[in-house]
């Protein structure tokens, strides 16, 4: 958590606490249902994300081909984020969320069918083509992007303004749980009952999330009616041009996710450097969520922090150092720096623990950044514009990692597994130091000067 002396609000304005504040769940039953349902469904989503990587690696035995999952989905997700955010600003947000959730659910069922088909072909000595998995995961990413943009945009309608940062911290707990339980379950299930049943369980868990969406109240557009179309999308871009703080929050997150995304390396690490296969992939993926959960559990001070620009810059810098450490560990292991031989299960436990610690640090620092970036986006943007700005935000937080997958996959294939995180960590630290101090065209302020006491986009 950022330094309290530099960032806290004046004493006495908010009751001091250290642990997470559950007040948003009490204040809004609609938010509580959405939060609980999203947490349960999110476990299944994370299971499928891990399972897709394992499935494609099983078919192709190529880290580059795993990275292409993000590459193929990137452009469709950009379009979906912009268009979906516009839909959330024009139509009833509950209706948009229901429709996009049903599409995502259908894609999960398609993955179940494809995985069972591949298993049947393997049993007969063959193998399924990989392109159907790319097609379905791309469509699923499009639907998920629209859902996330809409879900984020409606939070400001179902919660009081002073609870937004606390709600963002609660979302961090839910997200951390999904990242912890989902990948761990995916690793265990893939190693025991197989990938087809892993996808099937995701389809069942999705029902919990859909129930929370279905029970939302009607959330029609506030103000005058507008016609859906490109002019409405352009209006969102015009607003973004006049919103340097929001714009910079997107840019710094793109930097972090592009150069600090090591997840595409996990199947290869499990198969070669660390050992353990699917179990190692699940453990490494879950490790980052441990830091996310710990940050969220001790998120009480977020209600007193008002210098959000400084908080974001510091947390992403810490994130960069953790990425750098992740690359150093892989390089040391790859060069034989750890004398200890692989132990039980063929896993190099010393290296696995060291990598898990760096990933926990990445998860913790990223969650601090996420809390304040999301709060900034809701507090500084008017409701009738939130869908479109959330659409851009979702493009950043989902498109950035996909660019990161491509970056890591290409560089790991061309050089070595340690190369993407090692050079990526250095790039993050240097770029954030520069970008956070850039003065906004003709102004005397920079991103570090943003103050939640007087939120300005």
N, C-alpha and C positions, 0 to 999 in steps of 0.2 A: 504494500500500500504506500502511496506517496507520502512524503514528509509532512506531518501535520502542521508544523510551525509555518511552513511556506504556503500550505494549501487550504487549511481549515477556515471556516467562517468564524466570525467573532464569537467568543465564548458566550454561552447562554441561549443562543438562538435555536439550537437543536439539542435535545437531550443526548448526552454522550453515551455511546454504547460501543462495544467491540464486536459482539456477535451479530449475525444477520437479523434483519428486521422483517418479521412476517406480517406486518400491518397491511400491506397491499392485498394479501389473501383474505383478510377479514373485511377490508373496506369494499371489496368488489367480488361477489360470488362468481360473476362472469369471468373475471380474470383468474380466479382460483380454479374454476373448471378447465379453462383454457391451459393454464399452467400445468395442472396435474395430467391432463390428457396428452399434452405435448411432450411431457417427460416420458410417459409410458411409450407413446408412439416413437419418440426419438431414439429409444433403446433399439427398436427394430430397425430404424433407418440406419443407425451406425453399424448394426450387424450386417446389413446389406452392403454398405459401403466397403467394409472389410472383405466381405464374401465376394463381391464383384472383382476386387483386386486379386484375390486368391484364385477365383475362377479363370480369369484371363491369363494369369501367370501359369496356371495349370495347363491351359490350352497352348500357350505360346512360348512359355519359359523365357519371357523377355520383359525386363523392366520398362523398356521404351514402350512396348505395347500396353502395359498397365498405365503408363503416363498418358497415353492417347485417350483414355476414358475422359480425362479433363479437357484434353485438346479438342476433341470432337464436340463436346458440349458447350465450349466457351462462347462461340458466336450466337447459337440459339439462346443461351442464357442471357446474353446482353440484350437481345431483342425482347425476351420474355420479361426481364426486369423493367425495362423502359415501358413496354406496352402494359404489363401487369400493374405497374404502379399507376399508370393512367387509368386503368379500369377501376382500381381501388378508390380513385378520386372522383370518378364519374358515377359509378353504380353503388348499390348497397354492398358494403364490405363483407357482410355475412354471406351473401349470395356468391360473391366472387371467391371467397374462401372455400365454400362448400364445393363449387364446381372444380376448382384446381385440386382440391384434396381427392376427389373422386378419380380424376385422371391419374394422380400419383399412385393411388391404390391399385388401379388397373395395371400400371407398369410393374408394380411389385408382383402381382399375380403372373404377369408375363415372364418375369425373371424366374419364378418358381417353375413354370413350364419349360423354359429354356434349359434350366439347370438339370431337371429330370431327363430331358431329351439328351443332353450331353452325357450324363451318367449312363444312359442306356446304350449310346453309341460306343462309349469307352468299353463297356462290358462286352460288346461285340467286336472289339479290336479297332474301332474307329475313333473319330473325334468330331465334335460339332464345329461349324465355322464360328469365328469370333465376331463377325459383323453384326449379327442380331443383338448381341449383348451391348455393343456400342449404340445401336439404334434405340433400344429400350431405355438404357441409362441416360441417353441424351434427352428423350421425351420426359423421363422422370425428373431430370434436372430442370427442365423448362417449367413443369407443373410445380415443383418445389420452390422455384424462384418466385413465381406468382404468389404462392401461398405465403411465403416468408415476408414478401413486401407488404401484402395485405394485412397479415397478422401484426406486424410491427406498427403499421399505420394506425390500427384501431386502438392500440393501447392507451393513447392519449384521450380517447373517448370514454373509456370504462374505468379510468383511474384519476384521482386528483393530481394536479400538477406537482405538488410537493412530494409525491410518492414515486415519481418516475425513476429516479436513480436507485431507490430501494427495490423497485420492481425489476430493474435491469440486473441488480445483484441476485435477485431470486432466479431470474432466467439463467444466470450463470451457474447456480446450483443444479438446475434441471439439465442444462447443457453438459455440465461436468459429470452428472450421474449417467447421462446417455453415453458420453465418451468413455466412461469407466466400465459400466456394465455391458454396453453393447458390443464393443470390440472383444472384451474378455469372453462373453458368451459366444461370439462369432468364432473365436479361436477354438474354444472347447467343442462347440457343435460341429464345426468343420472337421475337426480331428476325430470326432466320435460318430455322429450320425450322418455327416456329409453336408455338402454345400446346398443341395436341393431343399433339405429340411430347414436349413438356416434361413433361406429366403422365405419359406412357408411360415415360419414363426413370426417374421417381420410382418407378413400380411395379416396375421391374427392380431398382433399388438397395435396395428394401425387403427383398429376399431376404436380404441380408447381415445385416440386423438380426434377422430372424427366425431365422437360423441360430444366432446368439449366444444367443437366448432358448431355442431348442430344446435346446441343449447344457447348460443350467443343471441343477444337481442338484435333487432333490426338496427342497422347502422347506415342509413342513407346519407347522401352527400349533404353537407351543410351549405347554406347560401343558395345562390342562383343555380339553376340547372344548366348543364353544358352538354354538348354533343361529343361523344367519344371520337377520337381521331388524332391525326398527326399534329394539328394546331395545339391541342391540349398537351401533348408531349413536348412540343417546342416551348410552351409557356413554362414548363418545368425547367428546361435548360436555361431559359432567360433568367429565371429566379436564381439558378445555381451560379450563373455568371456574376450576380450581385451578392453572392454569399461566400466570401473568401474563407471564413472559418470552416463552414461545412465542406467546401471544396478541398481544403487542406486536410481535413480529417479523412477524406477518402484517399487522398494521395499517400499519406503516411501509412495507411493500412495496406494499400497496394504494394508499397515497398516491403513491408513486413511479410506479407503473404507470398510475394513473388520470390523473395530470396530466403525465406525461412520456413519452407514447406518440405519437410523430409519424409513425409508419409509414404510417398511412392517408392522409397528405398527399402521399406520394411520387408516386403517379400524376399528381396535379394539378401538382406541382412539375415533373415531367418533361414535362408537356404544355404548361405555360404559363411559369412564372417562370424555370426553369433551361433547359428544352429538353432534347432528347435522348430523350424517350419512355422505352421499356423499358430502354435502356442506362443512363439516369440512375437509374431505379428500382433496378436491380440494383446499381449502384455505391453509392448511398446506403445501401441495406440492408446491403451488405457492409462499409461503413465502420465501423459500430458493432462488428462482429465483430473488427476489427483491434485495437481496445482490449481486447476480451475475451481475445484470444489473447495479447497482450503481457503482460497482467496474469497470466494463467495460466502463461506461460513463465517469468516471474520470481516465481513463487509460493513459492519455497523458504522464506521467513520465516514462512509461515502456521503451520507446526508449532510456532513459538515464541510466537505471539500467543495470549493467553488472555483478554484483556478484549474479548470479542466484541461486547458491547453498544455500547461506544464505537466499535469498528471499523465496525459497521453504520451507526450514526448519522452518523459522519463521511463514509463513502463515499456514502450517499444524499444528503447535503448537497452534495457535489461534483457528484453526478448532477444535482441541481436547478439548479445554476449552469450546467452544460453545456446543459440544456434551455432555459434562459433565453437563452443565447448563440445557440442554434439559431433561436429566434424573432426575435432581433434581426437576424440575418443576412437572414432572409426579408423582414423589414420594410424593411431598408435597400435590398435589391434591388428590392422591389416599389415603393418610392418613388423609384427611379432613383438611389440613392446610389452605385452602382458605375458609373463612367464607361465602363468597358470594354464593348464590344459583344460579343455572342455570337460565338464563334470556330468552330473546326472542328466539323462535325457539327451546327451550330446550337445548341451547348451554351454556356452562360455559365460558363466554366471557373473564373473567380475565385470566383464564388459557390458552385460545386459543391465546390471544394476547401475553402472556409471551412466549409460545412455538414458535409463529411466529417470535418474536424478535431473539430467539436463532437460529432458522433456517435461518434467514436473515444473521446472523453472519457467519453461516456455509457456506452459498452460497458465501458470499464476500471473505472469506479466501480461500475457495477452488478455486475460480476463479483466484486469484493471483497465487496460485500454478500451476494451469493449464496453464496459459499464459507462465510462464517461463519453465515449463517442456516440453511443445510443441515446444517452440522456441529452447530449447536445443537439442531436438531430430532432428530438421530439420537442425540446424546450424552445429552440430558436426558430423552428419552422411552423407556420400557421397550418391549422388542420386541413384546409382545403388543398394544401400543397404537399402534405405528408406522404401520400401514396406515391407520388412521382419521385420525391426525394428518397423515400424508402426503397423504391425500385432501383434507383442508382446505387444506393447503399448496398442492397442485396447483390447487385451485379459486382460490386467491389469485393464484398466478403465471400462470395462464392466464385466469382470469376478470377479473383486474385490467386486463390489456392490452385486453380486449374492452370493458370500461367506458371505457378510455382511447380506443379507436377511436371509440366513440359520442360521447364528449366532444369529441374533435378533429373528427370529421365534422360534428357539429351546429354547433360554434362557428365552424369554418372556413366553413361554408355561410352562417351568419348574419352573420358579420363579415368575416373575411379569413383567409388561410392562416397569417399570422404570429401571429394572436391565441392559438390554443391553446397553443403552446409558450411564448410570452412570459409569459402569465398563469400557465401551469402551473408554470414554473420558480420563479416567485415563491411560489406556493402550497406547493411542495415544501419549499423552504428554511425557510419560516416554520413549517409544520406539524411538520417533523422536529425543529426546535429546541424546540418545545413538547412534543411527545409523548415524546421520549426522556428528558425530565426529570420526567415525571409520576410521583408516588409511588404505589406499588401499595397500594390500600385498607388503610390502617392500618399499612403497613410503612414502614420508614425507607429502603427501597431503591427504585431506579428501574431502567429498562431498561439504562441506562449502567453499572450496577453488576454486570451479569452477568459471571461469571468461569468460564471453562472448567475451571479447576483444581478447582472444586466445582460441577459443572453441576446446576442446579435449574430445573425447568420453570416 
